[in-house]
Amino acid sequence: MVIGEKEGLEQGNTAAAIDLLWDALQAVDRYGSIYKRWRKIRLKVVKQEHRVFDGLTIYFWWEIWKERNRRTFQNMEKTISALAYLIKEDVVILSVSSSLL
C-alpha cells in the first residue's frame, strides 16, 4: 500500500497507517534494518503527513516494546493478532481524543 496524495494520513485513515507499519515490520528482514525500512516507507508518505506518520511509527514501536516487556518480566504474551488489534484500537482512540482537544 502506498500512502500518497489520494490516501493521506488524515484522521479517518489511521488503520491504513497501522497496516502500513505492520507490513514494514514483516519486511524488516529483507532490508536488514528497521531504520532503513522506515526511511523507505516514509518516502511514500506525503510531506505534510510526515509528522503524523512518525508519531504513529513511534507509537507502534512503543507497543512492541511493551509486549517485549510483558513477555520478559510478566511471563505473559499476546498473540500477534491480538497485539495488532490492540495497536489499531489504541491509535483510533488516540486520534479521536486528540481531535476533540
Phi and psi restraints in degrees (range 20) as a CNS / XPLOR table:
assign (resid 1 and name C) (resid 2 and name N)
       (resid 2 and name CA) (resid 2 and name C) 1.0 -114.6 20.0 2
assign (resid 2 and name N) (resid 2 and name CA)
       (resid 2 and name C) (resid 3 and name N) 1.0 130.2 20.0 2
assign (resid 2 and name C) (resid 3 and name N)
       (resid 3 and name CA) (resid 3 and name C) 1.0 -94.5 20.0 2
assign (resid 3 and name N) (resid 3 and name CA)
       (resid 3 and name C) (resid 4 and name N) 1.0 115.2 20.0 2
assign (resid 3 and name C) (resid 4 and name N)
       (resid 4 and name CA) (resid 4 and name C) 1.0 -135.9 20.0 2
assign (resid 4 and name N) (resid 4 and name CA)
       (resid 4 and name C) (resid 5 and name N) 1.0 -152.5 20.0 2
assign (resid 4 and name C) (resid 5 and name N)
       (resid 5 and name CA) (resid 5 and name C) 1.0 -59.1 20.0 2
assign (resid 5 and name N) (resid 5 and name CA)
       (resid 5 and name C) (resid 6 and name N) 1.0 -39.5 20.0 2
assign (resid 5 and name C) (resid 6 and name N)
       (resid 6 and name CA) (resid 6 and name C) 1.0 -80.2 20.0 2
assign (resid 6 and name N) (resid 6 and name CA)
       (resid 6 and name C) (resid 7 and name N) 1.0 -24.4 20.0 2
assign (resid 6 and name C) (resid 7 and name N)
       (resid 7 and name CA) (resid 7 and name C) 1.0 -123.6 20.0 2
assign (resid 7 and name N) (resid 7 and name CA)
       (resid 7 and name C) (resid 8 and name N) 1.0 50.4 20.0 2
assign (resid 7 and name C) (resid 8 and name N)
       (resid 8 and name CA) (resid 8 and name C) 1.0 -62.1 20.0 2
assign (resid 8 and name N) (resid 8 and name CA)
       (resid 8 and name C) (resid 9 and name N) 1.0 170.5 20.0 2
assign (resid 8 and name C) (resid 9 and name N)
       (resid 9 and name CA) (resid 9 and name C) 1.0 -89.6 20.0 2
assign (resid 9 and name N) (resid 9 and name CA)
       (resid 9 and name C) (resid 10 and name N) 1.0 48.1 20.0 2
assign (resid 9 and name C) (resid 10 and name N)
       (resid 10 and name CA) (resid 10 and name C) 1.0 -66.5 20.0 2
assign (resid 10 and name N) (resid 10 and name CA)
       (resid 10 and name C) (resid 11 and name N) 1.0 172.7 20.0 2
assign (resid 10 and name C) (resid 11 and name N)
       (resid 11 and name CA) (resid 11 and name C) 1.0 -55.4 20.0 2
assign (resid 11 and name N) (resid 11 and name CA)
       (resid 11 and name C) (resid 12 and name N) 1.0 -36.7 20.0 2
assign (resid 11 and name C) (resid 12 and name N)
       (resid 12 and name CA) (resid 12 and name C) 1.0 -78.1 20.0 2
assign (resid 12 and name N) (resid 12 and name CA)
       (resid 12 and name C) (resid 13 and name N) 1.0 -3.3 20.0 2
assign (resid 12 and name C) (resid 13 and name N)
       (resid 13 and name CA) (resid 13 and name C) 1.0 -115.0 20.0 2
assign (resid 13 and name N) (resid 13 and name CA)
       (resid 13 and name C) (resid 14 and name N) 1.0 26.3 20.0 2
assign (resid 13 and name C) (resid 14 and name N)
       (resid 14 and name CA) (resid 14 and name C) 1.0 -67.8 20.0 2
assign (resid 14 and name N) (resid 14 and name CA)
       (resid 14 and name C) (resid 15 and name N) 1.0 -31.9 20.0 2
assign (resid 14 and name C) (resid 15 and name N)
       (resid 15 and name CA) (resid 15 and name C) 1.0 -63.0 20.0 2
assign (resid 15 and name N) (resid 15 and name CA)
       (resid 15 and name C) (resid 16 and name N) 1.0 -38.3 20.0 2
assign (resid 15 and name C) (resid 16 and name N)
       (resid 16 and name CA) (resid 16 and name C) 1.0 -64.7 20.0 2
assign (resid 16 and name N) (resid 16 and name CA)
       (resid 16 and name C) (resid 17 and name N) 1.0 -37.5 20.0 2
assign (resid 16 and name C) (resid 17 and name N)
       (resid 17 and name CA) (resid 17 and name C) 1.0 -66.3 20.0 2
assign (resid 17 and name N) (resid 17 and name CA)
       (resid 17 and name C) (resid 18 and name N) 1.0 -41.1 20.0 2
assign (resid 17 and name C) (resid 18 and name N)
       (resid 18 and name CA) (resid 18 and name C) 1.0 -65.5 20.0 2
assign (resid 18 and name N) (resid 18 and name CA)
       (resid 18 and name C) (resid 19 and name N) 1.0 -39.5 20.0 2
assign (resid 18 and name C) (resid 19 and name N)
       (resid 19 and name CA) (resid 19 and name C) 1.0 -59.6 20.0 2
assign (resid 19 and name N) (resid 19 and name CA)
       (resid 19 and name C) (resid 20 and name N) 1.0 -41.2 20.0 2
assign (resid 19 and name C) (resid 20 and name N)
       (resid 20 and name CA) (resid 20 and name C) 1.0 -62.2 20.0 2
assign (resid 20 and name N) (resid 20 and name CA)
       (resid 20 and name C) (resid 21 and name N) 1.0 -43.7 20.0 2
assign (resid 20 and name C) (resid 21 and name N)
       (resid 21 and name CA) (resid 21 and name C) 1.0 -65.2 20.0 2
assign (resid 21 and name N) (resid 21 and name CA)
       (resid 21 and name C) (resid 22 and name N) 1.0 -39.3 20.0 2
assign (resid 21 and name C) (resid 22 and name N)
       (resid 22 and name CA) (resid 22 and name C) 1.0 -63.4 20.0 2
assign (resid 22 and name N) (resid 22 and name CA)
       (resid 22 and name C) (resid 23 and name N) 1.0 -42.1 20.0 2
assign (resid 22 and name C) (resid 23 and name N)
       (resid 23 and name CA) (resid 23 and name C) 1.0 -60.2 20.0 2
assign (resid 23 and name N) (resid 23 and name CA)
       (resid 23 and name C) (resid 24 and name N) 1.0 -37.4 20.0 2
assign (resid 23 and name C) (resid 24 and name N)
       (resid 24 and name CA) (resid 24 and name C) 1.0 -63.4 20.0 2
assign (resid 24 and name N) (resid 24 and name CA)
       (resid 24 and name C) (resid 25 and name N) 1.0 -42.5 20.0 2
assign (resid 24 and name C) (resid 25 and name N)
       (resid 25 and name CA) (resid 25 and name C) 1.0 -61.0 20.0 2
assign (resid 25 and name N) (resid 25 and name CA)
       (resid 25 and name C) (resid 26 and name N) 1.0 -41.3 20.0 2
assign (resid 25 and name C) (resid 26 and name N)
       (resid 26 and name CA) (resid 26 and name C) 1.0 -65.0 20.0 2
assign (resid 26 and name N) (resid 26 and name CA)
       (resid 26 and name C) (resid 27 and name N) 1.0 -28.4 20.0 2
assign (resid 26 and name C) (resid 27 and name N)
       (resid 27 and name CA) (resid 27 and name C) 1.0 -97.8 20.0 2
assign (resid 27 and name N) (resid 27 and name CA)
       (resid 27 and name C) (resid 28 and name N) 1.0 3.2 20.0 2
assign (resid 27 and name C) (resid 28 and name N)
       (resid 28 and name CA) (resid 28 and name C) 1.0 -56.5 20.0 2
assign (resid 28 and name N) (resid 28 and name CA)
       (resid 28 and name C) (resid 29 and name N) 1.0 -39.8 20.0 2
assign (resid 28 and name C) (resid 29 and name N)
       (resid 29 and name CA) (resid 29 and name C) 1.0 -58.0 20.0 2
assign (resid 29 and name N) (resid 29 and name CA)
       (resid 29 and name C) (resid 30 and name N) 1.0 -36.2 20.0 2
assign (resid 29 and name C) (resid 30 and name N)
       (resid 30 and name CA) (resid 30 and name C) 1.0 -67.5 20.0 2
assign (resid 30 and name N) (resid 30 and name CA)
       (resid 30 and name C) (resid 31 and name N) 1.0 -30.4 20.0 2
assign (resid 30 and name C) (resid 31 and name N)
       (resid 31 and name CA) (resid 31 and name C) 1.0 -100.9 20.0 2
assign (resid 31 and name N) (resid 31 and name CA)
       (resid 31 and name C) (resid 32 and name N) 1.0 -14.6 20.0 2
assign (resid 31 and name C) (resid 32 and name N)
       (resid 32 and name CA) (resid 32 and name C) 1.0 80.3 20.0 2
assign (resid 32 and name N) (resid 32 and name CA)
       (resid 32 and name C) (resid 33 and name N) 1.0 -5.8 20.0 2
assign (resid 32 and name C) (resid 33 and name N)
       (resid 33 and name CA) (resid 33 and name C) 1.0 -155.7 20.0 2
assign (resid 33 and name N) (resid 33 and name CA)
       (resid 33 and name C) (resid 34 and name N) 1.0 136.0 20.0 2
assign (resid 33 and name C) (resid 34 and name N)
       (resid 34 and name CA) (resid 34 and name C) 1.0 -64.0 20.0 2
assign (resid 34 and name N) (resid 34 and name CA)
       (resid 34 and name C) (resid 35 and name N) 1.0 -41.3 20.0 2
assign (resid 34 and name C) (resid 35 and name N)
       (resid 35 and name CA) (resid 35 and name C) 1.0 -60.7 20.0 2
assign (resid 35 and name N) (resid 35 and name CA)
       (resid 35 and name C) (resid 36 and name N) 1.0 -45.1 20.0 2
assign (resid 35 and name C) (resid 36 and name N)
       (resid 36 and name CA) (resid 36 and name C) 1.0 -62.2 20.0 2
assign (resid 36 and name N) (resid 36 and name CA)
       (resid 36 and name C) (resid 37 and name N) 1.0 -41.5 20.0 2
assign (resid 36 and name C) (resid 37 and name N)
       (resid 37 and name CA) (resid 37 and name C) 1.0 -66.2 20.0 2
assign (resid 37 and name N) (resid 37 and name CA)
       (resid 37 and name C) (resid 38 and name N) 1.0 -42.2 20.0 2
assign (resid 37 and name C) (resid 38 and name N)
       (resid 38 and name CA) (resid 38 and name C) 1.0 -59.8 20.0 2
assign (resid 38 and name N) (resid 38 and name CA)
       (resid 38 and name C) (resid 39 and name N) 1.0 -45.4 20.0 2
assign (resid 38 and name C) (resid 39 and name N)
       (resid 39 and name CA) (resid 39 and name C) 1.0 -61.0 20.0 2
assign (resid 39 and name N) (resid 39 and name CA)
       (resid 39 and name C) (resid 40 and name N) 1.0 -41.6 20.0 2
assign (resid 39 and name C) (resid 40 and name N)
       (resid 40 and name CA) (resid 40 and name C) 1.0 -65.3 20.0 2
assign (resid 40 and name N) (resid 40 and name CA)
       (resid 40 and name C) (resid 41 and name N) 1.0 -43.3 20.0 2
assign (resid 40 and name C) (resid 41 and name N)
       (resid 41 and name CA) (resid 41 and name C) 1.0 -69.9 20.0 2
assign (resid 41 and name N) (resid 41 and name CA)
       (resid 41 and name C) (resid 42 and name N) 1.0 -38.7 20.0 2
assign (resid 41 and name C) (resid 42 and name N)
       (resid 42 and name CA) (resid 42 and name C) 1.0 -60.1 20.0 2
assign (resid 42 and name N) (resid 42 and name CA)
       (resid 42 and name C) (resid 43 and name N) 1.0 -30.3 20.0 2
assign (resid 42 and name C) (resid 43 and name N)
       (resid 43 and name CA) (resid 43 and name C) 1.0 -63.8 20.0 2
assign (resid 43 and name N) (resid 43 and name CA)
       (resid 43 and name C) (resid 44 and name N) 1.0 -23.0 20.0 2
assign (resid 43 and name C) (resid 44 and name N)
       (resid 44 and name CA) (resid 44 and name C) 1.0 -85.5 20.0 2
assign (resid 44 and name N) (resid 44 and name CA)
       (resid 44 and name C) (resid 45 and name N) 1.0 -10.1 20.0 2
assign (resid 44 and name C) (resid 45 and name N)
       (resid 45 and name CA) (resid 45 and name C) 1.0 -91.7 20.0 2
assign (resid 45 and name N) (resid 45 and name CA)
       (resid 45 and name C) (resid 46 and name N) 1.0 135.0 20.0 2
assign (resid 45 and name C) (resid 46 and name N)
       (resid 46 and name CA) (resid 46 and name C) 1.0 -59.5 20.0 2
assign (resid 46 and name N) (resid 46 and name CA)
       (resid 46 and name C) (resid 47 and name N) 1.0 144.9 20.0 2
assign (resid 46 and name C) (resid 47 and name N)
       (resid 47 and name CA) (resid 47 and name C) 1.0 -56.8 20.0 2
assign (resid 47 and name N) (resid 47 and name CA)
       (resid 47 and name C) (resid 48 and name N) 1.0 -37.8 20.0 2
assign (resid 47 and name C) (resid 48 and name N)
       (resid 48 and name CA) (resid 48 and name C) 1.0 -65.1 20.0 2
assign (resid 48 and name N) (resid 48 and name CA)
       (resid 48 and name C) (resid 49 and name N) 1.0 -17.8 20.0 2
assign (resid 48 and name C) (resid 49 and name N)
       (resid 49 and name CA) (resid 49 and name C) 1.0 -105.9 20.0 2
assign (resid 49 and name N) (resid 49 and name CA)
       (resid 49 and name C) (resid 50 and name N) 1.0 7.1 20.0 2
assign (resid 49 and name C) (resid 50 and name N)
       (resid 50 and name CA) (resid 50 and name C) 1.0 -57.8 20.0 2
assign (resid 50 and name N) (resid 50 and name CA)
       (resid 50 and name C) (resid 51 and name N) 1.0 -41.4 20.0 2
assign (resid 50 and name C) (resid 51 and name N)
       (resid 51 and name CA) (resid 51 and name C) 1.0 -63.2 20.0 2
assign (resid 51 and name N) (resid 51 and name CA)
       (resid 51 and name C) (resid 52 and name N) 1.0 -43.2 20.0 2
assign (resid 51 and name C) (resid 52 and name N)
       (resid 52 and name CA) (resid 52 and name C) 1.0 -64.0 20.0 2
assign (resid 52 and name N) (resid 52 and name CA)
       (resid 52 and name C) (resid 53 and name N) 1.0 -46.0 20.0 2
assign (resid 52 and name C) (resid 53 and name N)
       (resid 53 and name CA) (resid 53 and name C) 1.0 -60.3 20.0 2
assign (resid 53 and name N) (resid 53 and name CA)
       (resid 53 and name C) (resid 54 and name N) 1.0 -44.1 20.0 2
assign (resid 53 and name C) (resid 54 and name N)
       (resid 54 and name CA) (resid 54 and name C) 1.0 -62.3 20.0 2
assign (resid 54 and name N) (resid 54 and name CA)
       (resid 54 and name C) (resid 55 and name N) 1.0 -41.0 20.0 2
assign (resid 54 and name C) (resid 55 and name N)
       (resid 55 and name CA) (resid 55 and name C) 1.0 -63.1 20.0 2
assign (resid 55 and name N) (resid 55 and name CA)
       (resid 55 and name C) (resid 56 and name N) 1.0 -42.4 20.0 2
assign (resid 55 and name C) (resid 56 and name N)
       (resid 56 and name CA) (resid 56 and name C) 1.0 -65.1 20.0 2
assign (resid 56 and name N) (resid 56 and name CA)
       (resid 56 and name C) (resid 57 and name N) 1.0 -37.2 20.0 2
assign (resid 56 and name C) (resid 57 and name N)
       (resid 57 and name CA) (resid 57 and name C) 1.0 -63.7 20.0 2
assign (resid 57 and name N) (resid 57 and name CA)
       (resid 57 and name C) (resid 58 and name N) 1.0 -45.2 20.0 2
assign (resid 57 and name C) (resid 58 and name N)
       (resid 58 and name CA) (resid 58 and name C) 1.0 -61.2 20.0 2
assign (resid 58 and name N) (resid 58 and name CA)
       (resid 58 and name C) (resid 59 and name N) 1.0 -45.6 20.0 2
assign (resid 58 and name C) (resid 59 and name N)
       (resid 59 and name CA) (resid 59 and name C) 1.0 -62.6 20.0 2
assign (resid 59 and name N) (resid 59 and name CA)
       (resid 59 and name C) (resid 60 and name N) 1.0 -43.2 20.0 2
assign (resid 59 and name C) (resid 60 and name N)
       (resid 60 and name CA) (resid 60 and name C) 1.0 -56.2 20.0 2
assign (resid 60 and name N) (resid 60 and name CA)
       (resid 60 and name C) (resid 61 and name N) 1.0 -50.8 20.0 2
assign (resid 60 and name C) (resid 61 and name N)
       (resid 61 and name CA) (resid 61 and name C) 1.0 -70.7 20.0 2
assign (resid 61 and name N) (resid 61 and name CA)
       (resid 61 and name C) (resid 62 and name N) 1.0 -28.6 20.0 2
assign (resid 61 and name C) (resid 62 and name N)
       (resid 62 and name CA) (resid 62 and name C) 1.0 -61.8 20.0 2
assign (resid 62 and name N) (resid 62 and name CA)
       (resid 62 and name C) (resid 63 and name N) 1.0 -43.3 20.0 2
assign (resid 62 and name C) (resid 63 and name N)
       (resid 63 and name CA) (resid 63 and name C) 1.0 -65.9 20.0 2
assign (resid 63 and name N) (resid 63 and name CA)
       (resid 63 and name C) (resid 64 and name N) 1.0 -37.5 20.0 2
assign (resid 63 and name C) (resid 64 and name N)
       (resid 64 and name CA) (resid 64 and name C) 1.0 -63.2 20.0 2
assign (resid 64 and name N) (resid 64 and name CA)
       (resid 64 and name C) (resid 65 and name N) 1.0 -42.6 20.0 2
assign (resid 64 and name C) (resid 65 and name N)
       (resid 65 and name CA) (resid 65 and name C) 1.0 -62.1 20.0 2
assign (resid 65 and name N) (resid 65 and name CA)
       (resid 65 and name C) (resid 66 and name N) 1.0 -42.5 20.0 2
assign (resid 65 and name C) (resid 66 and name N)
       (resid 66 and name CA) (resid 66 and name C) 1.0 -63.5 20.0 2
assign (resid 66 and name N) (resid 66 and name CA)
       (resid 66 and name C) (resid 67 and name N) 1.0 -36.8 20.0 2
assign (resid 66 and name C) (resid 67 and name N)
       (resid 67 and name CA) (resid 67 and name C) 1.0 -66.2 20.0 2
assign (resid 67 and name N) (resid 67 and name CA)
       (resid 67 and name C) (resid 68 and name N) 1.0 -40.1 20.0 2
assign (resid 67 and name C) (resid 68 and name N)
       (resid 68 and name CA) (resid 68 and name C) 1.0 -60.1 20.0 2
assign (resid 68 and name N) (resid 68 and name CA)
       (resid 68 and name C) (resid 69 and name N) 1.0 -43.7 20.0 2
assign (resid 68 and name C) (resid 69 and name N)
       (resid 69 and name CA) (resid 69 and name C) 1.0 -65.5 20.0 2
assign (resid 69 and name N) (resid 69 and name CA)
       (resid 69 and name C) (resid 70 and name N) 1.0 -38.7 20.0 2
assign (resid 69 and name C) (resid 70 and name N)
       (resid 70 and name CA) (resid 70 and name C) 1.0 -60.4 20.0 2
assign (resid 70 and name N) (resid 70 and name CA)
       (resid 70 and name C) (resid 71 and name N) 1.0 -42.8 20.0 2
assign (resid 70 and name C) (resid 71 and name N)
       (resid 71 and name CA) (resid 71 and name C) 1.0 -70.1 20.0 2
assign (resid 71 and name N) (resid 71 and name CA)
       (resid 71 and name C) (resid 72 and name N) 1.0 -37.8 20.0 2
assign (resid 71 and name C) (resid 72 and name N)
       (resid 72 and name CA) (resid 72 and name C) 1.0 -76.4 20.0 2
assign (resid 72 and name N) (resid 72 and name CA)
       (resid 72 and name C) (resid 73 and name N) 1.0 -47.0 20.0 2
assign (resid 72 and name C) (resid 73 and name N)
       (resid 73 and name CA) (resid 73 and name C) 1.0 -100.2 20.0 2
assign (resid 73 and name N) (resid 73 and name CA)
       (resid 73 and name C) (resid 74 and name N) 1.0 -25.1 20.0 2
assign (resid 73 and name C) (resid 74 and name N)
       (resid 74 and name CA) (resid 74 and name C) 1.0 -109.0 20.0 2
assign (resid 74 and name N) (resid 74 and name CA)
       (resid 74 and name C) (resid 75 and name N) 1.0 -4.5 20.0 2
assign (resid 74 and name C) (resid 75 and name N)
       (resid 75 and name CA) (resid 75 and name C) 1.0 55.4 20.0 2
assign (resid 75 and name N) (resid 75 and name CA)
       (resid 75 and name C) (resid 76 and name N) 1.0 38.7 20.0 2
assign (resid 75 and name C) (resid 76 and name N)
       (resid 76 and name CA) (resid 76 and name C) 1.0 -128.5 20.0 2
assign (resid 76 and name N) (resid 76 and name CA)
       (resid 76 and name C) (resid 77 and name N) 1.0 155.6 20.0 2
assign (resid 76 and name C) (resid 77 and name N)
       (resid 77 and name CA) (resid 77 and name C) 1.0 -150.9 20.0 2
assign (resid 77 and name N) (resid 77 and name CA)
       (resid 77 and name C) (resid 78 and name N) 1.0 151.5 20.0 2
assign (resid 77 and name C) (resid 78 and name N)
       (resid 78 and name CA) (resid 78 and name C) 1.0 -101.6 20.0 2
assign (resid 78 and name N) (resid 78 and name CA)
       (resid 78 and name C) (resid 79 and name N) 1.0 154.4 20.0 2
assign (resid 78 and name C) (resid 79 and name N)
       (resid 79 and name CA) (resid 79 and name C) 1.0 -72.2 20.0 2
assign (resid 79 and name N) (resid 79 and name CA)
       (resid 79 and name C) (resid 80 and name N) 1.0 162.4 20.0 2
assign (resid 79 and name C) (resid 80 and name N)
       (resid 80 and name CA) (resid 80 and name C) 1.0 -60.1 20.0 2
assign (resid 80 and name N) (resid 80 and name CA)
       (resid 80 and name C) (resid 81 and name N) 1.0 -40.5 20.0 2
assign (resid 80 and name C) (resid 81 and name N)
       (resid 81 and name CA) (resid 81 and name C) 1.0 -63.5 20.0 2
assign (resid 81 and name N) (resid 81 and name CA)
       (resid 81 and name C) (resid 82 and name N) 1.0 -42.8 20.0 2
assign (resid 81 and name C) (resid 82 and name N)
       (resid 82 and name CA) (resid 82 and name C) 1.0 -65.3 20.0 2
assign (resid 82 and name N) (resid 82 and name CA)
       (resid 82 and name C) (resid 83 and name N) 1.0 -39.2 20.0 2
assign (resid 82 and name C) (resid 83 and name N)
       (resid 83 and name CA) (resid 83 and name C) 1.0 -66.1 20.0 2
assign (resid 83 and name N) (resid 83 and name CA)
       (resid 83 and name C) (resid 84 and name N) 1.0 -43.7 20.0 2
assign (resid 83 and name C) (resid 84 and name N)
       (resid 84 and name CA) (resid 84 and name C) 1.0 -61.7 20.0 2
assign (resid 84 and name N) (resid 84 and name CA)
       (resid 84 and name C) (resid 85 and name N) 1.0 -42.6 20.0 2
assign (resid 84 and name C) (resid 85 and name N)
       (resid 85 and name CA) (resid 85 and name C) 1.0 -63.0 20.0 2
assign (resid 85 and name N) (resid 85 and name CA)
       (resid 85 and name C) (resid 86 and name N) 1.0 -43.8 20.0 2
assign (resid 85 and name C) (resid 86 and name N)
       (resid 86 and name CA) (resid 86 and name C) 1.0 -59.6 20.0 2
assign (resid 86 and name N) (resid 86 and name CA)
       (resid 86 and name C) (resid 87 and name N) 1.0 -44.9 20.0 2
assign (resid 86 and name C) (resid 87 and name N)
       (resid 87 and name CA) (resid 87 and name C) 1.0 -62.7 20.0 2
assign (resid 87 and name N) (resid 87 and name CA)
       (resid 87 and name C) (resid 88 and name N) 1.0 -46.4 20.0 2
assign (resid 87 and name C) (resid 88 and name N)
       (resid 88 and name CA) (resid 88 and name C) 1.0 -60.7 20.0 2
assign (resid 88 and name N) (resid 88 and name CA)
       (resid 88 and name C) (resid 89 and name N) 1.0 -46.7 20.0 2
assign (resid 88 and name C) (resid 89 and name N)
       (resid 89 and name CA) (resid 89 and name C) 1.0 -61.8 20.0 2
assign (resid 89 and name N) (resid 89 and name CA)
       (resid 89 and name C) (resid 90 and name N) 1.0 -45.0 20.0 2
assign (resid 89 and name C) (resid 90 and name N)
       (resid 90 and name CA) (resid 90 and name C) 1.0 -64.1 20.0 2
assign (resid 90 and name N) (resid 90 and name CA)
       (resid 90 and name C) (resid 91 and name N) 1.0 -39.0 20.0 2
assign (resid 90 and name C) (resid 91 and name N)
       (resid 91 and name CA) (resid 91 and name C) 1.0 -68.0 20.0 2
assign (resid 91 and name N) (resid 91 and name CA)
       (resid 91 and name C) (resid 92 and name N) 1.0 -39.9 20.0 2
assign (resid 91 and name C) (resid 92 and name N)
       (resid 92 and name CA) (resid 92 and name C) 1.0 -63.4 20.0 2
assign (resid 92 and name N) (resid 92 and name CA)
       (resid 92 and name C) (resid 93 and name N) 1.0 -45.7 20.0 2
assign (resid 92 and name C) (resid 93 and name N)
       (resid 93 and name CA) (resid 93 and name C) 1.0 -61.1 20.0 2
assign (resid 93 and name N) (resid 93 and name CA)
       (resid 93 and name C) (resid 94 and name N) 1.0 -43.7 20.0 2
assign (resid 93 and name C) (resid 94 and name N)
       (resid 94 and name CA) (resid 94 and name C) 1.0 -62.3 20.0 2
assign (resid 94 and name N) (resid 94 and name CA)
       (resid 94 and name C) (resid 95 and name N) 1.0 -42.8 20.0 2
assign (resid 94 and name C) (resid 95 and name N)
       (resid 95 and name CA) (resid 95 and name C) 1.0 -68.0 20.0 2
assign (resid 95 and name N) (resid 95 and name CA)
       (resid 95 and name C) (resid 96 and name N) 1.0 -37.3 20.0 2
assign (resid 95 and name C) (resid 96 and name N)
       (resid 96 and name CA) (resid 96 and name C) 1.0 -67.3 20.0 2
assign (resid 96 and name N) (resid 96 and name CA)
       (resid 96 and name C) (resid 97 and name N) 1.0 -45.8 20.0 2
assign (resid 96 and name C) (resid 97 and name N)
       (resid 97 and name CA) (resid 97 and name C) 1.0 -66.6 20.0 2
assign (resid 97 and name N) (resid 97 and name CA)
       (resid 97 and name C) (resid 98 and name N) 1.0 -36.2 20.0 2
assign (resid 97 and name C) (resid 98 and name N)
       (resid 98 and name CA) (resid 98 and name C) 1.0 -74.1 20.0 2
assign (resid 98 and name N) (resid 98 and name CA)
       (resid 98 and name C) (resid 99 and name N) 1.0 -24.9 20.0 2
assign (resid 98 and name C) (resid 99 and name N)
       (resid 99 and name CA) (resid 99 and name C) 1.0 -74.1 20.0 2
assign (resid 99 and name N) (resid 99 and name CA)
       (resid 99 and name C) (resid 100 and name N) 1.0 -19.9 20.0 2
assign (resid 99 and name C) (resid 100 and name N)
       (resid 100 and name CA) (resid 100 and name C) 1.0 -81.7 20.0 2
assign (resid 100 and name N) (resid 100 and name CA)
       (resid 100 and name C) (resid 101 and name N) 1.0 -15.9 20.0 2
